[in-house]
Amino acid sequence: MNEKIALVEDEPDLARLTAQALEQEGFRVSTYFDAAGFYRSLDKSLPDLILLDLMLPDADGLDVCRIIRRNETWQSIPVICVTAKGGETDRVLGLELGADDYVVKPIAYKELAARIRAVLRRGRAEAPPARLSIGDGAVEMDPERFEVRLAGKPLELTTTEFKLLYLLASKPGRVFTREQILDKIWGNEKIVLDRTVDVHIKNLREKLGEAARYLKNIRGVGYKVES
């Protein structure tokens, strides 16, 4: 284990307790109390995962998440958002901005450690063996590099978005139910929202642009890719 976690949390007592709990679980934790200090740290070294509070003194955590996902160097780092807001709208918004998971305060530390391990496993999972194309080459996927090209140009996808698109594209015409998608991508230890698949599909469609027509929603059943 011994993965490095960047904890971005402005409450000193909560940051200390969270860091101690995660270190007892075998993680290395670096704590940052504001967005500015966190950004400076990313210019020096990258963590294996970011635990991001959404209420920071100098920035909105959702804006921080958005910036991470738009930065070519940082965008592949898994992000788990932490907030006192537990409404579904807030959680879905975090996922839409590219967060890999969402934790609501007060934090249950055993559950948090389980979520972190699940997200890290997802990122480390062995890449699929074969390249794929969708729509006669409109979308090309290289699983060894986790790279996607849209009309010949690089397309930025999160690890989860890549795996979801690859799963659907690996069986053109086959309909995958939401439960099948959750099982194959998140595994038996998934701790996710019911709408997680729908949110990632929405993100994929926005990024695919015109090529989103190959990504089909079969109402009441699930999703498929038609080439």
N, C-alpha and C positions, 0 to 999 in steps of 0.2 A: 504494500500500500504506500504510505508515506507521500501521498499526493499533496501538492501545495494548493491551499485554499486562500483566495483573497477575500477577506471579510470586510465589507464596506458598511459600517454601522456607526452612527453618530452618538449613540448613547453609551458612554464608557462602561457602566456596570454591565449592561446587556452584552456589549462587545466582549468584555472580559469573561463572562460566564459562557458565552457561546464558543469563544476560542478554547477555553479550558475543556469544555465538553467534547469538542471536535478533536483536540489533541489527545484526549483519552481514548478516542476511537482510532487513533493512529495517523491522523492527518497533521500536516504542517500548516500553521495558520499565520498569515500576515494581516494585521488589522489596519484599516484606514478610516478616519473619522469624517472625511469629506471627499467630494468628487475630485477636487484639484490634486490632493495628495495621491489619490488612487490613480489618476491619469499619469502622473509623474512616475509612479511605480511601473506602469505598463511599458514605459519607454526604456526601462532598465531590464526587466525580466517578466515573463508571462507566467501566470498561474495555471494550474490544471483546471480550476473551476472558480467562478466568481459567485459569492454569496452577497447579493446586492439589496440593501435596504432602500425602499422607495421614497423615504422622507429624509432627505439630506439637507444640511444647512445651506449649501451653496448650489444645489441643483435638484431638479426633479429626477428621481431614480428612473422613471420611464424614459426620460430624455437620455440619461446615461446609457440605458440599455440600447436605445436607438443608435447612439453614437458608436457603441461597441460593435453593433451589427453592420454598420456602414464602413468601419475601418478595415482595410484589407488585411492588416496584421493581426487584429484582435478578433475578427468576426467568428472564428471557429471555436473560441473559448466558450465552454458551457456556462450558462448563467441561470442561477436560481434566484428569483425575486423574493424578498421578505418584506412584509408590510402588516400594519395593524388593520388594514382594510380587508374584509373577508367577502365582500360582495362578488357575485359571479362576473359582473361587468368589469370590475377591476382586474380580476384574474384573467379573463379572456383578453383584455387589452394588453396585459403583460405578455401573454403568449403570442399575440398578434405582432408585437414588437420584436419577437425573436427569443424570448425567455424559454428555457428548456423545462422549467418547473416553477412552482409558486408555493410559498410557505406563509401561513398566516400566524401572526403573534397572538398569544404567547407561544413560544417555540417549544415543541416536544423534542428534546435533543436526540433521542433514539430514532424517532421518525425522521428527523432532519438528516442524520447520518445515513439512514437507509435510502433516502431520496438522493443524497449526494452520490452514494455508491451506484445507484441505479442509473443516474445520468452519466457518470463516468464509464460504466460498463457499456452503455449505449454508444458512447464515443469511441471506445476501444474495440468494439465488436469487429470481427474479421470482415473485411470488405468482400462483397460479392466478386466472383471470379471473372465475369465476362463484361465487355463493353456493351452498351445498349444504345439504340437510337429510336426516336419516336417521330412519327410523321415523316417518313422517308428522309431522315437526317435533319429535320428541323431542330430537334433536340438530341444532343449526343452526350452520353454519360460514360465517364471513365472511373470505375469504382476503385482502382488502385490508387488514384490520386484524389479521389473524392472531388472530381472536377466535372462541371457541366458546361456545355456550349450551346448557346441559342443562336441559330442562324450564323454559326461560326464564331460568335463572340462569347467570352467567358460570362457565365451567369453565376451570381453569388447566391448560394443556398446554405442554410445551416445544415449541420450533420443530420438532424432529424428530418428536415425537408428532403435532403438527398435520399435518405433511406426509404422514406415514404414513396417518393417518385420512382425510385429503382424497383421497389417491391411491386408497384402497380405495372410498371413497364416490363417487368420480367415475365409477365403472363398476359400478353395483349388480349383484350377481349374478356378476360376473366374478371368477374365481380368479386371484390373483397369486401366483406362486411366490416363494420367498425371494430367489432370484437376481434376478428381475425387480424386486422391491422394492428390493434393494440397488443395482441399476443406476440406477433412476429417482430414488432419494433421495440416494444417496452418489456416484453417477457412476462414471466409469472409474477415478478415482484413489482409490476407497474403500480404506481400511485399517481393516477392522473384524473383529470376532469373528464366528464362524459363528452364534453364538446372539444376535447383536445384535437381529435382527428379532423373535425370540421374546420377548426382554426388553422391548422397546418395546410389543409387543402386550399383554404381561402388565400393564405400567403403564397402558396405555389401558383395559383391561378394569376394573382397579381404580378408575380415575377415572370411568368411565362408569356404574358401578353397575348398575342394572337395565337400562339401555340397552345394556350389553355383549352382550346376547343377539343384537343385530344384527351383531356381529362374529364371524364363523364361522371355525373352523379346519377345513380340509379335510385330513384326516390323510394325510401322505405327499406332499402337493401344495403347499399354501400357505394363503392367507387370502383372505377376501372379506367384503363387507358386503351384507347383505340388508335391504332397506327394507320 
